[in-house]
Amino acid sequence: MFDLHCHSVFSDGELIPAEIWRRVQVFGYEAIAITDHADHSNYEWIISNLLKIKEAFKGLTPELIVGIELTHVPPPLIPELIRRCREKGAELVVVHGETLVEPVAEGTNRAGILGGADILAHPGLIGEEEVKLAAERGVFLELSGRKGHSLANGHVARLAKKFGAPLVINSDAHSPSDLMSKEMAQKVALGAGLTPEEVENLWKFARMRLLKRK
């Protein structure tokens, strides 16, 4: 089990990174990515501090992955900021997609995909052309466990299956109660219309591509 989208006190989460790490260790996670909300003002600070924690926790399980979530960044600026985040050491770049419950700028989904994000979080009522692009470029579309953001999970899953875009299940946790067990994450995917076999294949592919493991 792994979760590649959660938030600490480095943005709007409730827990310090070490506490997130410990709580998912109890769940039996193999990896956790901390992906705090960022724009041009704070991405360097977040990444540099997560790198310190990663170094301190080196060799421990779960693996702590240095991530970032670019949030409400104007679409034309997203590709360049993705590049800068990777240069500073981000191992996983998430773009805050066009969720139904926030005024995310139109074009953000497309910019995140074309800019080379690893994951497009809660992409809302994403269009067919963007899903085709995600499939071509290997950008993962998120099935979200978070209230509100999860409203479009069924739509995202349906189009991803239709066009072969990769999917990943994440909590988007901001508080301890948001973190999901494997059983709960599976329910999120089943609720979006996936079969148990599809859920297992989803995890295997995400593990291979995003965690670089077999």
VMD Tcl script that draws the C-alpha trace (Angstrom):
set ca {
  {0.00 0.00 0.00}
  {1.18 3.51 -0.77}
  {-0.25 7.01 -0.96}
  {1.26 9.59 -3.27}
  {-0.70 12.69 -2.29}
  {-0.90 14.06 1.25}
  {-0.28 17.32 3.08}
  {1.70 18.32 6.15}
  {2.01 21.53 8.17}
  {4.29 22.72 5.37}
  {1.03 23.82 3.71}
  {-2.50 23.22 5.02}
  {-2.14 19.82 6.68}
  {-2.40 19.15 10.41}
  {0.63 16.91 10.98}
  {4.38 17.27 10.72}
  {5.94 14.89 8.17}
  {7.29 12.50 10.82}
  {3.80 12.00 12.24}
  {2.32 11.31 8.82}
  {5.11 8.81 8.25}
  {4.46 7.05 11.55}
  {0.71 6.85 11.06}
  {1.03 5.22 7.64}
  {3.76 2.93 9.00}
  {1.09 1.56 11.34}
  {-1.13 0.97 8.29}
  {1.68 -1.07 6.73}
  {2.50 1.33 3.89}
  {5.56 0.75 1.74}
  {5.77 4.40 0.66}
  {4.26 7.79 1.38}
  {4.69 10.95 -0.69}
  {4.27 14.29 1.05}
  {3.02 16.70 -1.60}
  {2.33 20.05 -0.03}
  {0.58 22.84 -1.88}
  {3.04 25.09 -3.67}
  {3.44 27.95 -6.10}
  {6.43 30.12 -7.01}
  {6.61 31.54 -3.48}
  {7.26 28.37 -1.48}
  {8.21 25.39 -3.66}
  {11.93 25.66 -2.85}
  {11.32 25.83 0.90}
  {9.01 22.80 0.89}
  {11.30 20.65 -1.22}
  {14.45 21.53 0.71}
  {12.83 20.65 4.04}
  {11.39 17.39 2.77}
  {14.84 16.43 1.48}
  {16.18 16.84 5.03}
  {13.56 14.45 6.37}
  {14.12 11.97 3.57}
  {17.83 11.88 4.38}
  {17.14 11.38 8.08}
  {14.71 8.52 7.37}
  {16.91 6.85 4.77}
  {16.61 3.07 4.84}
  {13.41 3.05 6.91}
  {10.01 1.76 5.83}
  {7.81 3.26 4.57}
  {9.92 5.12 2.04}
  {9.38 8.86 2.30}
  {9.02 10.42 -1.15}
  {9.71 14.12 -1.69}
  {6.72 15.49 -3.54}
  {5.02 18.76 -4.34}
  {1.52 19.75 -5.48}
  {1.41 22.79 -7.74}
  {-1.83 24.48 -6.76}
  {-3.77 27.23 -8.56}
  {-0.71 28.12 -10.60}
  {-1.74 29.91 -13.84}
  {-1.73 27.27 -16.60}
  {0.91 28.93 -18.82}
  {3.36 28.87 -15.88}
  {2.86 25.22 -14.90}
  {5.34 23.47 -17.25}
  {8.26 25.67 -16.23}
  {7.45 25.34 -12.53}
  {7.33 21.55 -12.88}
  {10.83 21.71 -14.34}
  {12.09 23.92 -11.51}
  {10.64 21.58 -8.88}
  {12.45 18.61 -10.38}
  {15.70 20.60 -10.49}
  {15.35 21.34 -6.76}
  {14.91 17.65 -5.96}
  {11.21 16.84 -6.14}
  {10.81 13.14 -6.82}
  {7.10 13.36 -7.57}
  {5.24 16.33 -9.04}
  {1.47 16.52 -8.64}
  {-0.65 19.19 -10.32}
  {-3.86 20.27 -8.57}
  {-6.42 19.48 -11.25}
  {-9.73 21.05 -12.18}
  {-11.76 19.68 -9.28}
  {-15.47 20.41 -9.13}
  {-15.22 22.12 -5.75}
  {-12.59 24.82 -6.32}
  {-12.21 27.59 -8.93}
  {-9.21 26.03 -10.66}
  {-8.33 27.84 -13.88}
  {-9.53 26.21 -17.08}
  {-6.59 24.70 -18.90}
  {-4.85 23.51 -15.74}
  {-5.48 19.83 -16.54}
  {-3.99 20.17 -20.00}
  {-1.00 22.20 -18.77}
  {-0.22 19.64 -16.08}
  {-0.27 16.80 -18.60}
  {1.74 18.60 -21.27}
  {4.14 19.91 -18.64}
  {5.05 16.39 -17.58}
  {3.51 16.07 -14.12}
  {3.58 12.61 -12.62}
  {0.03 12.82 -11.30}
  {-2.92 15.03 -12.20}
  {-4.86 15.20 -8.95}
  {-8.67 15.15 -8.85}
  {-9.06 16.31 -12.48}
  {-12.83 16.82 -12.23}
  {-14.81 16.59 -15.45}
  {-11.67 16.19 -17.52}
  {-12.27 16.03 -21.27}
  {-11.61 13.12 -23.59}
  {-8.75 14.88 -25.37}
  {-6.93 15.50 -22.10}
  {-7.41 11.87 -21.06}
  {-6.00 10.73 -24.41}
  {-2.98 12.99 -23.81}
  {-2.53 11.55 -20.32}
  {-2.54 8.05 -21.81}
  {0.03 9.02 -24.45}
  {2.34 10.74 -21.96}
  {1.94 8.35 -19.05}
  {0.50 10.94 -16.66}
  {-1.51 9.29 -13.88}
  {-5.04 10.49 -13.23}
  {-6.09 10.43 -9.60}
  {-9.05 8.76 -7.95}
  {-9.36 10.83 -4.81}
  {-10.42 9.77 -1.35}
  {-11.03 13.36 -0.31}
  {-14.50 14.74 0.24}
  {-15.58 16.94 -2.66}
  {-12.68 16.07 -4.89}
  {-14.02 12.51 -5.12}
  {-17.28 13.61 -6.78}
  {-15.89 13.09 -10.28}
  {-14.09 9.79 -9.60}
  {-16.57 7.80 -11.65}
  {-16.14 10.09 -14.65}
  {-12.35 9.97 -14.38}
  {-12.30 6.17 -14.06}
  {-14.64 5.69 -17.02}
  {-12.59 7.82 -19.40}
  {-9.30 6.42 -18.15}
  {-10.51 2.90 -18.88}
  {-11.84 3.96 -22.29}
  {-8.57 5.55 -23.44}
  {-6.00 3.60 -21.44}
  {-4.82 6.39 -19.13}
  {-3.08 5.22 -15.93}
  {-4.89 5.67 -12.63}
  {-3.70 6.03 -9.04}
  {-5.68 6.05 -5.78}
  {-4.65 8.75 -3.29}
  {-6.09 10.13 -0.07}
  {-5.21 13.82 -0.48}
  {-4.99 13.67 3.30}
  {-4.91 16.87 5.31}
  {-5.66 15.32 8.70}
  {-5.10 11.94 10.41}
  {-8.67 10.86 9.69}
  {-8.12 11.33 5.95}
  {-5.40 8.69 5.70}
  {-6.71 5.47 4.18}
  {-6.15 1.81 4.85}
  {-5.70 -0.44 1.82}
  {-9.27 -1.65 2.30}
  {-10.62 1.91 2.22}
  {-8.56 2.84 -0.83}
  {-9.94 -0.22 -2.60}
  {-13.48 0.89 -1.76}
  {-12.79 4.31 -3.29}
  {-11.79 2.62 -6.55}
  {-14.68 0.14 -6.49}
  {-17.04 3.06 -5.90}
  {-15.64 4.71 -9.02}
  {-16.62 1.67 -11.06}
  {-13.45 -0.42 -11.13}
  {-13.45 -4.16 -10.56}
  {-11.28 -5.79 -7.86}
  {-8.98 -7.11 -10.59}
  {-8.64 -3.64 -12.10}
  {-7.77 -2.21 -8.69}
  {-4.98 -4.75 -8.20}
  {-3.63 -4.06 -11.69}
  {-3.81 -0.32 -11.00}
  {-1.66 -0.71 -7.89}
  {0.84 -2.95 -9.65}
  {1.29 -0.50 -12.53}
  {1.53 2.56 -10.25}
  {4.08 0.73 -8.09}
  {6.19 -0.09 -11.14}
  {5.99 3.36 -12.74}
  {5.84 5.74 -9.77}
  {7.74 3.78 -7.14}
  {10.09 2.15 -9.69}
  {9.40 -1.28 -8.22}
  {8.19 -4.57 -9.62}
}
mol new
graphics top color blue
foreach p $ca { graphics top sphere $p radius 0.5 }
foreach p [lrange $ca 0 end-1] q [lrange $ca 1 end] { graphics top cylinder $p $q radius 0.2 }
display resetview
